[in-house]
Amino acid sequence: MKQENRIPKDTYYLNIAREISKRGTCLRRNFGSVIVKDDCIVSTGYTGPPRGAKHCEECLREKLNIPKGERYELCRSVHAEMNAIINASKEEMKNAILYLSGVIVICSISGKKYKNCGRPPCLLCKRVIINAGIGVVVVEEEGGERTYYVNDWINEV
């Protein structure tokens, strides 16, 4: 018997990714990522500095007025997608689904407030996702989600 109020699986995993994003420490944007294979969560990740490194006290990209999507090498954070991939085995990632949800930090001084900011992975993360063997990426966007097939990215990176 079908339950009327049961949410779809993509929504379920994107909700988890959104909650994971709230662990992020970036002063601009925080993302949460969940890798799922055979309907089991195999890994999660969120935006933050490398293990043992201190959190950002100011954003160098913001201080230098660098536009969105540029000069990520100046950012000390590791992206959520990369952190999830680092924590999973190659076998677990082969043809898995990566769910990604992001939030913009509206006010990092008086306490974090969030606004959804769904967008596809950056170019660097796309390369890492391709090499990990992940098959599909589902991104939470305003009002729903968008599915990306990783093989479609191979010629654009």
Secondary structure by P-SEA (a helix, b strand, c coil): ccccccccaaaaaaaaaaaaaaacccccbbbbbbbbccccccbbbbbccccccccccccccccccccccccccccccccaaaaaaaaccccccccbbbbbbbbbbccccccbbbbbbbbcccaaaaaaaaaacccbbbbbccccccccccccccccc
